[in-house]
Amino acid sequence: MEGSPIPVLTVPTAPYEDQRPTGGGGLRRPTGLFEGQRNYLPNFIQSVLSSIDLRDRQGCTMVVGSDGRYFSRAATEIVVQMAAANGIGRLIIGQNGILSTPAVSCIIRKIKAAGGIILTASHCPGGPGGEFGVKFNVANGGPAPDVVSDKIYQISKTIEEYAICPDLRIDLSRLGRQEFDLENKFKPFRVEIVDPVDIYLNLLRTIFDFNAIKSLLTGPSQLKIRVDAMHGVMGPYVRKVLCDELGAPANSAINCVPLEDFGGQHPDPNLTYATTLLEAMKGGEYGFGAAFDADGDRYMILGQNGFFVSPSDSLAVIAANLSCIPYFRQIGVRGFGRSMPTSTALDRVAKSMKVPVYETPAGWRFFSNLMDSGRCSLCGEESFGTGSDHLREKDGLWAVLVWLSIIAARKQGVEEIVRDHWAKYGRHYFCRFDYEGLEPKTTYYIMRDLEALVTDKSFIGQQFAVGSQVYSVAKTDSFEYVDPVDGTVTKKQGLRIIFSDASRLVFRLSSSSGVRATIRLYAESYERDPSGHDQEPQCLIIPGCENASWNGQSPEGL
């Protein structure tokens, strides 16, 4: 600390009407809006900070991280300046502003912080023409619940000013503590720049048998792996955990330098965008492949020759093999959670293990209450996210280490493990189709008319033929969720058509960008007979969807 105290300014502003968080306290918009629209970012940051009760905010500790996308550094500086002006006592920030979403959750929980701000637009493209986002995680390390998101939105609609210290400058590259004297503040404002991986890595060491994984990756029968960080935040984590700690060769990791535009690619770990990895896996040289999204909470698993593990299957296989993980052998398994659109493959595992399954709306925030109350040990979504109660976020690298642990324990490859699972529980064919870029008003009327059609009593019992398969409608509804912990009711979370053989069609409206809307169609068909486990899901379930954007959840026909 040198020189005169840094002034705290109050800047007049006017509200924007479009700053409603889309779920989990997150606001995702085109980068140009954040960068070019006057006070757009400060307005939202002030709304987030003001949503924390004043007595909890004064002198508290918060965590700040980003996925490294374009505009992150400038935005981090604004977040720091505003946190200082709003009475935050200490910020923990990853070196160079980098922290994965799971790492932010980990640090919040480890140091008992008041919350965290994550600068990410998840799996969306970066760069000046891409997307940017701000996400608020609360004190349990998880995404903000709806009541907090609503509070943020209400504040954003009436905001008249924000507080900032525009002269405060920090060095994001220098590890250690930086302190600043502020005008009219009795205590200095402190910033601590930390290694982005270390605290998270220490947590992983308590969960897994690192020796077993290291033997798998370095022993005489070494498993050759290929891991794609897609130029997002996960590069440093992959190198430090998988290569330095667990012994995987350095060339096992690709695209590990975080880039502001993710190398011009779409940092979304699926068969559509992780094509570099897919082509490498098809060659047969590698026995295990994985890819991560920009902020590290989503993942994809591939086996030798490009065998694709759907997210719903991955969740079910992990659930069936939790005994391979020391963490679960020690604390046991209390229950499972899945988002409603996710396939019911998990439910069959839960039934065999005699543990409950909680079916929630889409959005990780709904799992937090279940985990905080001790009801849920493992949860996941069809959108390539899986996690456990070690954090309150989905966790891509954790899921990869689970898979490596299962391979080490069972001494089988990815495809053999999945096929054994299908043989025991049956196969749940699953596809998702996204109808994107729609006018919000149009989607409202589509969903309204669909609901009227499928919830009419005459719809029950109707039959639909797909090839030789006939599906008979057994139940339909507009899904609503009653939280078993606090009784909160969340309505209109998707339309479900459930057939007599437990196959399903689900229609759900999504508007994560807040500008255009997407209708997602999910199709699930169950096949018990092993002779029917080698069909093409896209053709088996729902022909005629060629005009939709397929999200890459099919293992065959690549």
VEXKEMAR-884173 format. One record per residue (C-alpha): residue number from 1; x, y, z. Coordinates in nm, 3 decimals, decimal comma. Layout:
# VEXKEMAR-884173
{node NUM; {X; Y; Z}} ...
END
This chain:
# VEXKEMAR-884173
{node 1; {0,000; 0,000; 0,000}} {node 2; {0,150; 0,330; -0,108}} {node 3; {0,033; 0,688; -0,157}} {node 4; {-0,303; 0,840; -0,085}} {node 5; {-0,617; 0,632; -0,021}} {node 6; {-0,800; 0,530; -0,336}} {node 7; {-1,125; 0,724; -0,384}} {node 8; {-1,462; 0,550; -0,385}} {node 9; {-1,697; 0,697; -0,645}} {node 10; {-2,072; 0,674; -0,689}} {node 11; {-2,165; 0,676; -1,058}} {node 12; {-2,519; 0,760; -1,176}} {node 13; {-2,672; 0,504; -1,412}} {node 14; {-3,001; 0,393; -1,561}} {node 15; {-3,148; 0,041; -1,559}} {node 16; {-3,161; -0,206; -1,845}} {node 17; {-3,474; -0,414; -1,875}} {node 18; {-3,303; -0,728; -2,004}} {node 19; {-3,083; -0,821; -1,705}} {node 20; {-3,296; -1,103; -1,569}} {node 21; {-3,065; -1,394; -1,480}} {node 22; {-3,168; -1,700; -1,680}} {node 23; {-3,112; -1,940; -1,389}} {node 24; {-2,844; -1,988; -1,130}} {node 25; {-2,774; -1,616; -1,106}} {node 26; {-2,628; -1,601; -1,456}} {node 27; {-2,654; -1,339; -1,731}} {node 28; {-2,534; -1,442; -2,076}} {node 29; {-2,537; -1,198; -2,367}} {node 30; {-2,338; -1,109; -2,682}} {node 31; {-1,994; -0,983; -2,584}} {node 32; {-2,053; -0,656; -2,767}} {node 33; {-2,340; -0,575; -2,534}} {node 34; {-2,122; -0,608; -2,223}} {node 35; {-1,829; -0,432; -2,383}} {node 36; {-2,003; -0,152; -2,569}} {node 37; {-2,329; -0,074; -2,388}} {node 38; {-2,270; 0,200; -2,131}} {node 39; {-2,270; 0,064; -1,774}} {node 40; {-2,416; -0,269; -1,883}} {node 41; {-2,164; -0,477; -1,687}} {node 42; {-2,139; -0,242; -1,384}} {node 43; {-2,518; -0,239; -1,354}} {node 44; {-2,535; -0,616; -1,328}} {node 45; {-2,235; -0,645; -1,095}} {node 46; {-2,388; -0,384; -0,865}} {node 47; {-2,717; -0,575; -0,870}} {node 48; {-2,534; -0,895; -0,772}} {node 49; {-2,341; -0,727; -0,490}} {node 50; {-2,651; -0,547; -0,363}} {node 51; {-2,837; -0,879; -0,349}} {node 52; {-2,607; -0,976; -0,060}} {node 53; {-2,740; -0,838; 0,269}} {node 54; {-2,531; -0,542; 0,380}} {node 55; {-2,432; -0,703; 0,711}} {node 56; {-2,309; -1,011; 0,524}} {node 57; {-2,133; -0,807; 0,257}} {node 58; {-1,924; -0,575; 0,472}} {node 59; {-1,575; -0,719; 0,515}} {node 60; {-1,665; -1,056; 0,362}} {node 61; {-1,455; -1,273; 0,131}} {node 62; {-1,559; -1,353; -0,226}} {node 63; {-1,404; -1,558; -0,506}} {node 64; {-1,362; -1,432; -0,864}} {node 65; {-1,268; -1,639; -1,167}} {node 66; {-1,314; -1,661; -1,543}} {node 67; {-1,280; -1,907; -1,828}} {node 68; {-1,033; -1,672; -1,998}} {node 69; {-1,258; -1,567; -2,283}} {node 70; {-1,234; -1,228; -2,454}} {node 71; {-1,324; -0,933; -2,226}} {node 72; {-1,255; -1,138; -1,910}} {node 73; {-0,953; -0,933; -1,800}} {node 74; {-1,129; -0,600; -1,840}} {node 75; {-1,439; -0,738; -1,667}} {node 76; {-1,232; -0,882; -1,381}} {node 77; {-1,084; -0,538; -1,319}} {node 78; {-1,432; -0,384; -1,301}} {node 79; {-1,550; -0,659; -1,062}} {node 80; {-1,249; -0,593; -0,833}} {node 81; {-1,303; -0,216; -0,837}} {node 82; {-1,672; -0,253; -0,757}} {node 83; {-1,621; -0,519; -0,489}} {node 84; {-1,380; -0,287; -0,308}} {node 85; {-1,622; 0,007; -0,329}} {node 86; {-1,910; -0,208; -0,200}} {node 87; {-1,736; -0,311; 0,119}} {node 88; {-1,605; -0,656; 0,027}} {node 89; {-1,302; -0,715; 0,246}} {node 90; {-1,110; -0,975; 0,047}} {node 91; {-1,113; -1,128; -0,300}} {node 92; {-0,957; -1,461; -0,398}} {node 93; {-0,877; -1,460; -0,770}} {node 94; {-0,710; -1,723; -0,987}} {node 95; {-0,378; -1,628; -1,143}} {node 96; {-0,435; -1,439; -1,468}} {node 97; {-0,803; -1,433; -1,375}} {node 98; {-0,837; -1,805; -1,452}} {node 99; {-1,052; -2,036; -1,237}} {node 100; {-1,273; -2,320; -1,354}} {node 101; {-1,632; -2,321; -1,234}} {node 102; {-1,570; -2,634; -1,020}} {node 103; {-1,262; -2,468; -0,869}} {node 104; {-1,463; -2,158; -0,776}} {node 105; {-1,717; -2,380; -0,599}} {node 106; {-1,434; -2,565; -0,426}} {node 107; {-1,266; -2,247; -0,298}} {node 108; {-1,593; -2,090; -0,181}} {node 109; {-1,663; -2,398; 0,030}} {node 110; {-1,304; -2,437; 0,150}} {node 111; {-1,264; -2,083; 0,285}} {node 112; {-1,635; -2,029; 0,369}} {node 113; {-1,664; -1,731; 0,136}} {node 114; {-1,985; -1,532; 0,097}} {node 115; {-2,002; -1,633; -0,270}} {node 116; {-1,827; -1,601; -0,602}} {node 117; {-1,851; -1,428; -0,939}} {node 118; {-1,761; -1,634; -1,245}} {node 119; {-1,706; -1,465; -1,581}} {node 120; {-1,811; -1,729; -1,831}} {node 121; {-2,062; -1,804; -2,102}} {node 122; {-2,007; -2,176; -2,050}} {node 123; {-1,985; -2,369; -2,379}} {node 124; {-2,072; -2,069; -2,601}} {node 125; {-1,812; -1,926; -2,845}} {node 126; {-1,581; -1,645; -2,733}} {node 127; {-1,415; -1,350; -2,900}} {node 128; {-1,559; -1,005; -2,987}} {node 129; {-1,835; -1,168; -3,191}} {node 130; {-1,906; -1,439; -2,935}} {node 131; {-2,082; -1,442; -2,600}} {node 132; {-1,991; -1,329; -2,250}} {node 133; {-2,152; -1,403; -1,918}} {node 134; {-2,154; -1,332; -1,546}} {node 135; {-2,257; -1,602; -1,300}} {node 136; {-2,315; -1,566; -0,925}} {node 137; {-2,252; -1,858; -0,691}} {node 138; {-2,373; -1,837; -0,333}} {node 139; {-2,211; -1,937; -0,003}} {node 140; {-2,266; -2,312; -0,047}} {node 141; {-2,057; -2,295; -0,366}} {node 142; {-2,354; -2,356; -0,594}} {node 143; {-2,543; -2,146; -0,849}} {node 144; {-2,774; -1,886; -0,703}} {node 145; {-3,122; -2,022; -0,629}} {node 146; {-3,419; -1,865; -0,802}} {node 147; {-3,505; -1,643; -0,504}} {node 148; {-3,159; -1,481; -0,532}} {node 149; {-3,182; -1,450; -0,911}} {node 150; {-3,520; -1,280; -0,873}} {node 151; {-3,370; -1,039; -0,620}} {node 152; {-3,085; -0,953; -0,857}} {node 153; {-3,335; -0,886; -1,134}} {node 154; {-3,554; -0,664; -0,919}} {node 155; {-3,252; -0,457; -0,818}} {node 156; {-3,138; -0,430; -1,182}} {node 157; {-3,475; -0,283; -1,283}} {node 158; {-3,453; 0,010; -1,040}} {node 159; {-3,078; 0,073; -1,017}} {node 160; {-2,982; 0,440; -1,014}} {node 161; {-2,612; 0,429; -0,924}} {node 162; {-2,320; 0,200; -0,867}} {node 163; {-2,008; 0,224; -0,651}} {node 164; {-1,659; 0,179; -0,794}} {node 165; {-1,292; 0,253; -0,729}} {node 166; {-1,175; 0,329; -1,083}} {node 167; {-0,817; 0,402; -0,978}} {node 168; {-0,765; 0,060; -0,817}} {node 169; {-0,531; -0,157; -1,024}} {node 170; {-0,426; -0,515; -0,951}} {node 171; {-0,163; -0,742; -1,103}} {node 172; {-0,343; -1,064; -1,194}} {node 173; {-0,019; -1,238; -1,290}} {node 174; {0,154; -1,206; -0,949}} {node 175; {0,077; -1,474; -0,693}} {node 176; {0,026; -1,350; -0,339}} {node 177; {-0,145; -1,072; -0,148}} {node 178; {-0,207; -0,717; -0,265}} {node 179; {-0,357; -0,459; -0,026}} {node 180; {-0,515; -0,121; -0,093}} {node 181; {-0,620; 0,169; 0,130}} {node 182; {-0,958; 0,310; 0,033}} {node 183; {-1,116; 0,640; 0,126}} {node 184; {-1,350; 0,617; 0,427}} {node 185; {-1,259; 0,253; 0,490}} {node 186; {-1,108; 0,150; 0,823}} {node 187; {-0,947; -0,170; 0,693}} {node 188; {-0,748; -0,218; 0,374}} {node 189; {-0,904; -0,402; 0,082}} {node 190; {-0,715; -0,723; 0,012}} {node 191; {-0,675; -0,924; -0,309}} {node 192; {-0,511; -1,268; -0,305}} {node 193; {-0,396; -1,413; -0,635}} {node 194; {-0,384; -1,793; -0,606}} {node 195; {-0,273; -2,081; -0,823}} {node 196; {-0,593; -2,179; -1,008}} {node 197; {-0,540; -2,554; -0,964}} {node 198; {-0,384; -2,619; -0,620}} {node 199; {-0,685; -2,595; -0,385}} {node 200; {-0,904; -2,795; -0,622}} {node 201; {-0,630; -3,057; -0,671}} {node 202; {-0,600; -3,102; -0,295}} {node 203; {-0,972; -3,181; -0,283}} {node 204; {-0,941; -3,438; -0,563}} {node 205; {-0,662; -3,612; -0,370}} {node 206; {-0,908; -3,678; -0,086}} {node 207; {-1,166; -3,834; -0,322}} {node 208; {-0,968; -4,064; -0,551}} {node 209; {-0,699; -4,329; -0,530}} {node 210; {-0,438; -4,139; -0,726}} {node 211; {-0,194; -4,430; -0,708}} {node 212; {-0,441; -4,658; -0,885}} {node 213; {-0,503; -4,401; -1,160}} {node 214; {-0,130; -4,334; -1,197}} {node 215; {-0,061; -4,707; -1,234}} {node 216; {-0,327; -4,721; -1,507}} {node 217; {-0,165; -4,434; -1,697}} {node 218; {0,201; -4,530; -1,648}} {node 219; {0,218; -4,904; -1,575}} {node 220; {0,319; -5,190; -1,804}} {node 221; {-0,033; -5,206; -1,949}} {node 222; {-0,049; -4,828; -1,983}} {node 223; {-0,381; -4,684; -2,097}} {node 224; {-0,315; -4,426; -2,367}} {node 225; {-0,543; -4,128; -2,325}} {node 226; {-0,627; -3,818; -2,528}} {node 227; {-0,776; -3,518; -2,349}} {node 228; {-0,893; -3,200; -2,524}} {node 229; {-0,920; -2,880; -2,317}} {node 230; {-1,064; -2,699; -2,624}} {node 231; {-0,851; -2,390; -2,544}} {node 232; {-1,068; -2,315; -2,243}} {node 233; {-0,994; -2,287; -1,873}} {node 234; {-0,916; -2,658; -1,831}} {node 235; {-0,573; -2,652; -1,995}} {node 236; {-0,379; -2,581; -1,670}} {node 237; {-0,592; -2,836; -1,481}} {node 238; {-0,538; -3,113; -1,736}} {node 239; {-0,164; -3,057; -1,744}} {node 240; {-0,119; -3,031; -1,367}} {node 241; {-0,357; -3,311; -1,264}} {node 242; {-0,344; -3,568; -1,544}} {node 243; {0,010; -3,509; -1,668}} {node 244; {0,219; -3,378; -1,375}} {node 245; {0,035; -3,552; -1,091}} {node 246; {-0,089; -3,873; -1,253}} {node 247; {0,186; -3,932; -1,506}} {node 248; {0,005; -3,914; -1,840}} {node 249; {0,248; -3,816; -2,118}} {node 250; {0,246; -3,445; -2,200}} {node 251; {0,126; -3,517; -2,553}} {node 252; {-0,188; -3,677; -2,409}} {node 253; {-0,325; -3,328; -2,356}} {node 254; {-0,421; -3,110; -2,652}} {node 255; {-0,548; -2,753; -2,693}} {node 256; {-0,437; -2,672; -2,339}} {node 257; {-0,347; -2,305; -2,384}} {node 258; {-0,646; -2,090; -2,281}} {node 259; {-0,731; -1,853; -2,566}} {node 260; {-0,970; -1,559; -2,566}} {node 261; {-1,156; -1,694; -2,870}} {node 262; {-1,093; -2,065; -2,792}} {node 263; {-0,893; -2,090; -3,112}} {node 264; {-1,194; -1,985; -3,315}} {node 265; {-1,375; -2,300; -3,209}} {node 266; {-1,697; -2,370; -3,022}} {node 267; {-1,584; -2,493; -2,675}} {node 268; {-1,864; -2,746; -2,643}} {node 269; {-1,763; -3,107; -2,566}} {node 270; {-1,984; -3,309; -2,800}} {node 271; {-1,949; -3,496; -3,128}} {node 272; {-2,034; -3,187; -3,332}} {node 273; {-1,757; -2,962; -3,199}} {node 274; {-1,490; -3,190; -3,046}} {node 275; {-1,404; -3,326; -3,389}} {node 276; {-1,025; -3,312; -3,341}} {node 277; {-1,056; -3,549; -3,047}} {node 278; {-1,309; -3,769; -3,221}} {node 279; {-1,086; -3,819; -3,526}} {node 280; {-0,788; -3,904; -3,303}} {node 281; {-0,996; -4,159; -3,110}} {node 282; {-1,127; -4,321; -3,428}} {node 283; {-0,773; -4,424; -3,518}} {node 284; {-0,766; -4,679; -3,237}} {node 285; {-0,438; -4,562; -3,084}} {node 286; {-0,601; -4,425; -2,768}} {node 287; {-0,814; -4,622; -2,524}} {node 288; {-0,975; -4,326; -2,351}} {node 289; {-1,069; -3,977; -2,465}} {node 290; {-1,226; -3,678; -2,296}} {node 291; {-1,308; -3,316; -2,375}} {node 292; {-1,415; -3,021; -2,159}} {node 293; {-1,613; -2,706; -2,219}} {node 294; {-1,484; -2,352; -2,169}} {node 295; {-1,533; -2,329; -1,791}} {node 296; {-1,468; -2,694; -1,707}} {node 297; {-1,802; -2,813; -1,574}} {node 298; {-1,909; -3,018; -1,879}} {node 299; {-1,730; -3,316; -2,030}} {node 300; {-1,752; -3,587; -2,294}} {node 301; {-1,618; -3,945; -2,275}} {node 302; {-1,501; -4,146; -2,575}} {node 303; {-1,369; -4,500; -2,587}} {node 304; {-1,132; -4,666; -2,833}} {node 305; {-1,227; -4,627; -3,198}} {node 306; {-1,446; -4,328; -3,112}} {node 307; {-1,706; -4,515; -2,903}} {node 308; {-1,928; -4,240; -2,764}} {node 309; {-2,072; -4,249; -2,412}} {node 310; {-2,389; -4,043; -2,394}} {node 311; {-2,414; -3,815; -2,088}} {node 312; {-2,714; -4,008; -1,956}} {node 313; {-2,528; -4,339; -1,990}} {node 314; {-2,219; -4,187; -1,831}} {node 315; {-2,423; -4,080; -1,529}} {node 316; {-2,579; -4,427; -1,494}} {node 317; {-2,245; -4,610; -1,533}} {node 318; {-2,082; -4,384; -1,273}} {node 319; {-2,372; -4,449; -1,034}} {node 320; {-2,340; -4,825; -1,076}} {node 321; {-1,966; -4,813; -1,006}} {node 322; {-1,933; -4,566; -0,719}} {node 323; {-1,777; -4,839; -0,506}} {node 324; {-1,462; -4,791; -0,718}} {node 325; {-1,415; -4,447; -0,557}} {node 326; {-1,268; -4,426; -0,202}} {node 327; {-1,481; -4,120; -0,123}} {node 328; {-1,805; -4,314; -0,170}} {node 329; {-1,677; -4,628; -0,004}} {node 330; {-1,615; -4,414; 0,302}} {node 331; {-1,933; -4,200; 0,319}} {node 332; {-2,179; -4,422; 0,133}} {node 333; {-2,444; -4,331; -0,124}} {node 334; {-2,755; -4,144; -0,005}} {node 335; {-2,942; -4,086; -0,329}} {node 336; {-2,922; -3,975; -0,691}} {node 337; {-3,052; -3,673; -0,880}} {node 338; {-3,113; -3,609; -1,248}} {node 339; {-3,277; -3,333; -1,446}} {node 340; {-3,618; -3,430; -1,584}} {node 341; {-3,505; -3,441; -1,952}} {node 342; {-3,214; -3,674; -1,868}} {node 343; {-3,281; -4,037; -1,952}} {node 344; {-3,415; -4,269; -1,684}} {node 345; {-3,113; -4,501; -1,709}} {node 346; {-3,007; -4,367; -1,368}} {node 347; {-3,341; -4,474; -1,217}} {node 348; {-3,276; -4,842; -1,296}} {node 349; {-2,941; -4,828; -1,118}} {node 350; {-3,100; -4,656; -0,819}} {node 351; {-3,369; -4,921; -0,798}} {node 352; {-3,110; -5,199; -0,789}} {node 353; {-2,913; -5,012; -0,521}} {node 354; {-3,231; -4,929; -0,323}} {node 355; {-3,159; -4,556; -0,312}} {node 356; {-3,397; -4,272; -0,407}} {node 357; {-3,385; -4,071; -0,730}} {node 358; {-3,484; -3,704; -0,735}} {node 359; {-3,613; -3,574; -1,069}} {node 360; {-3,560; -3,199; -1,091}} {node 361; {-3,601; -2,922; -1,350}} {node 362; {-3,300; -2,849; -1,571}} {node 363; {-3,041; -2,638; -1,389}} {node 364; {-2,778; -2,737; -1,136}} {node 365; {-2,916; -2,508; -0,869}} {node 366; {-3,196; -2,755; -0,803}} {node 367; {-2,946; -3,018; -0,687}} {node 368; {-2,785; -2,793; -0,424}} {node 369; {-3,072; -2,816; -0,175}} {node 370; {-3,075; -3,194; -0,211}} {node 371; {-2,702; -3,221; -0,145}} {node 372; {-2,702; -2,965; 0,138}} {node 373; {-2,973; -3,169; 0,314}} {node 374; {-2,781; -3,495; 0,273}} {node 375; {-3,032; -3,649; 0,031}} {node 376; {-2,820; -3,666; -0,283}} {node 377; {-2,469; -3,801; -0,345}} {node 378; {-2,453; -3,798; -0,726}} {node 379; {-2,642; -3,597; -0,986}} {node 380; {-2,629; -3,520; -1,354}} {node 381; {-2,789; -3,374; -1,664}} {node 382; {-2,815; -3,485; -2,026}} {node 383; {-2,628; -3,168; -2,127}} {node 384; {-2,288; -3,325; -2,049}} {node 385; {-2,277; -3,235; -1,678}} {node 386; {-2,218; -3,470; -1,383}} {node 387; {-2,110; -3,404; -1,025}} {node 388; {-2,134; -3,517; -0,666}} {node 389; {-2,171; -3,370; -0,319}} {node 390; {-1,797; -3,291; -0,302}} {node 391; {-1,899; -2,959; -0,465}} {node 392; {-2,215; -2,776; -0,560}} {node 393; {-2,133; -2,759; -0,930}} {node 394; {-2,105; -3,011; -1,209}} {node 395; {-1,742; -3,108; -1,246}} {node 396; {-1,589; -3,229; -1,573}} {node 397; {-1,245; -3,332; -1,446}} {node 398; {-1,397; -3,511; -1,147}} {node 399; {-1,610; -3,715; -1,390}} {node 400; {-1,305; -3,803; -1,600}} {node 401; {-1,118; -3,921; -1,289}} {node 402; {-1,421; -4,130; -1,193}} {node 403; {-1,410; -4,299; -1,532}} {node 404; {-1,036; -4,364; -1,505}} {node 405; {-1,094; -4,509; -1,157}} {node 406; {-1,363; -4,743; -1,292}} {node 407; {-1,136; -4,856; -1,577}} {node 408; {-0,853; -4,919; -1,329}} {node 409; {-1,076; -5,117; -1,091}} {node 410; {-1,262; -5,322; -1,351}} {node 411; {-0,969; -5,366; -1,591}} {node 412; {-1,201; -5,312; -1,885}} {node 413; {-1,217; -5,058; -2,163}} {node 414; {-1,483; -4,790; -2,200}} {node 415; {-1,696; -4,975; -2,454}} {node 416; {-1,685; -5,303; -2,260}} {node 417; {-1,793; -5,125; -1,941}} {node 418; {-2,085; -4,957; -2,117}} {node 419; {-2,197; -5,274; -2,295}} {node 420; {-2,184; -5,470; -1,969}} {node 421; {-2,402; -5,199; -1,818}} {node 422; {-2,655; -5,228; -2,101}} {node 423; {-2,660; -5,607; -2,066}} {node 424; {-2,744; -5,574; -1,696}} {node 425; {-2,987; -5,283; -1,699}} {node 426; {-3,101; -5,251; -2,060}} {node 427; {-3,020; -4,968; -2,299}} {node 428; {-3,192; -4,631; -2,295}} {node 429; {-3,167; -4,487; -2,645}} {node 430; {-3,165; -4,111; -2,612}} {node 431; {-3,149; -3,812; -2,848}} {node 432; {-3,191; -3,438; -2,813}} {node 433; {-3,282; -3,203; -3,095}} {node 434; {-3,255; -2,826; -3,059}} {node 435; {-3,475; -2,589; -3,260}} {node 436; {-3,271; -2,272; -3,216}} {node 437; {-3,290; -1,899; -3,284}} {node 438; {-3,668; -1,875; -3,245}} {node 439; {-3,870; -1,567; -3,159}} {node 440; {-3,968; -1,590; -2,789}} {node 441; {-4,330; -1,503; -2,871}} {node 442; {-4,343; -1,783; -3,129}} {node 443; {-4,209; -2,038; -2,883}} {node 444; {-4,467; -1,930; -2,625}} {node 445; {-4,752; -2,009; -2,862}} {node 446; {-4,594; -2,336; -2,977}} {node 447; {-4,556; -2,459; -2,620}} {node 448; {-4,905; -2,338; -2,527}} {node 449; {-5,064; -2,526; -2,814}} {node 450; {-4,854; -2,837; -2,748}} {node 451; {-4,960; -2,837; -2,385}} {node 452; {-5,326; -2,813; -2,481}} {node 453; {-5,283; -3,105; -2,721}} {node 454; {-5,090; -3,349; -2,503}} {node 455; {-5,269; -3,280; -2,174}} {node 456; {-5,613; -3,334; -2,324}} {node 457; {-5,765; -3,653; -2,182}} {node 458; {-5,821; -3,790; -2,533}} {node 459; {-5,443; -3,800; -2,589}} {node 460; {-5,401; -4,080; -2,332}} {node 461; {-5,403; -4,419; -2,503}} {node 462; {-5,311; -4,291; -2,847}} {node 463; {-5,060; -4,507; -3,032}} {node 464; {-4,769; -4,406; -3,254}} {node 465; {-4,565; -4,637; -3,475}} {node 466; {-4,193; -4,600; -3,548}} {node 467; {-4,096; -4,881; -3,780}} {node 468; {-4,213; -5,203; -3,616}} {node 469; {-4,225; -5,040; -3,272}} {node 470; {-4,561; -4,914; -3,143}} {node 471; {-4,568; -4,661; -2,859}} {node 472; {-4,884; -4,620; -2,651}} {node 473; {-4,932; -4,301; -2,450}} {node 474; {-4,968; -4,382; -2,078}} {node 475; {-4,924; -4,041; -1,914}} {node 476; {-4,874; -3,676; -2,006}} {node 477; {-4,812; -3,366; -1,797}} {node 478; {-4,651; -3,027; -1,767}} {node 479; {-4,366; -3,106; -1,530}} {node 480; {-4,355; -2,927; -1,199}} {node 481; {-4,112; -2,980; -0,914}} {node 482; {-4,176; -2,961; -0,543}} {node 483; {-3,846; -2,927; -0,357}} {node 484; {-3,850; -3,194; -0,084}} {node 485; {-3,633; -2,975; 0,140}} {node 486; {-3,817; -2,640; 0,150}} {node 487; {-4,138; -2,709; -0,041}} {node 488; {-4,064; -2,456; -0,318}} {node 489; {-4,277; -2,527; -0,627}} {node 490; {-4,133; -2,475; -0,977}} {node 491; {-4,392; -2,504; -1,256}} {node 492; {-4,397; -2,535; -1,636}} {node 493; {-4,060; -2,707; -1,669}} {node 494; {-4,138; -2,904; -1,980}} {node 495; {-4,407; -3,120; -2,140}} {node 496; {-4,376; -3,493; -2,091}} {node 497; {-4,529; -3,775; -2,295}} {node 498; {-4,462; -4,104; -2,118}} {node 499; {-4,539; -4,425; -2,303}} {node 500; {-4,647; -4,760; -2,159}} {node 501; {-4,297; -4,908; -2,194}} {node 502; {-4,144; -4,606; -2,006}} {node 503; {-4,017; -4,448; -2,329}} {node 504; {-4,059; -4,069; -2,331}} {node 505; {-4,087; -3,757; -2,540}} {node 506; {-4,009; -3,427; -2,368}} {node 507; {-4,052; -3,075; -2,504}} {node 508; {-3,879; -2,795; -2,315}} {node 509; {-3,836; -2,423; -2,376}} {node 510; {-3,487; -2,285; -2,315}} {node 511; {-3,367; -1,926; -2,335}} {node 512; {-3,018; -1,926; -2,186}} {node 513; {-2,895; -1,643; -2,408}} {node 514; {-3,193; -1,427; -2,321}} {node 515; {-3,215; -1,293; -2,678}} {node 516; {-3,354; -1,579; -2,887}} {node 517; {-3,528; -1,892; -2,764}} {node 518; {-3,475; -2,263; -2,821}} {node 519; {-3,723; -2,548; -2,807}} {node 520; {-3,553; -2,873; -2,711}} {node 521; {-3,704; -3,207; -2,801}} {node 522; {-3,581; -3,509; -2,605}} {node 523; {-3,661; -3,865; -2,712}} {node 524; {-3,596; -4,177; -2,507}} {node 525; {-3,670; -4,539; -2,594}} {node 526; {-3,590; -4,837; -2,370}} {node 527; {-3,457; -5,168; -2,505}} {node 528; {-3,410; -5,459; -2,265}} {node 529; {-3,309; -5,722; -2,523}} {node 530; {-2,927; -5,724; -2,579}} {node 531; {-2,986; -5,813; -2,944}} {node 532; {-3,134; -5,467; -2,985}} {node 533; {-2,846; -5,272; -2,831}} {node 534; {-2,668; -5,182; -3,155}} {node 535; {-2,919; -4,962; -3,332}} {node 536; {-2,879; -4,598; -3,430}} {node 537; {-3,064; -4,382; -3,173}} {node 538; {-3,138; -4,096; -3,412}} {node 539; {-3,315; -4,325; -3,656}} {node 540; {-3,467; -4,564; -3,403}} {node 541; {-3,644; -4,302; -3,196}} {node 542; {-3,755; -4,013; -3,407}} {node 543; {-3,716; -4,004; -3,786}} {node 544; {-3,787; -3,680; -3,965}} {node 545; {-3,587; -3,444; -3,741}} {node 546; {-3,334; -3,356; -4,009}} {node 547; {-3,413; -2,981; -3,987}} {node 548; {-3,328; -2,960; -3,618}} {node 549; {-2,984; -2,895; -3,476}} {node 550; {-2,865; -3,227; -3,336}} {node 551; {-2,656; -3,193; -3,021}} {node 552; {-2,433; -3,489; -3,092}} {node 553; {-2,565; -3,761; -2,862}} {node 554; {-2,542; -4,065; -3,086}} {node 555; {-2,268; -4,327; -3,061}} {node 556; {-2,303; -4,491; -3,399}} {node 557; {-2,297; -4,376; -3,758}} {node 558; {-2,012; -4,133; -3,707}} 
END
